[in-house]
């Protein structure tokens, strides 16, 4: 599991490290290269939840380490310099996550 300490998401925002998509199937069929942003990643950090009108916080449905699937065009991409290399992260609202692996 990757860790990151430079970004602390606020409210219902989640930081996700993109995971590489598979390039071959189980039967060794090579898949064409996908030029779009990946839509699968590992949760690296979560906010404390959106503040509701009654003053309470809505719970976050994912936790650090979860593998999640998200809408491709609903994310913000950040590149952070860490230990002399640039790492790519996505920041999104919880509502943009469509599913998580169980």
Order of alpha helices (4+ residues) and beta strands (2+ residues): beta-beta-beta-beta-beta-beta
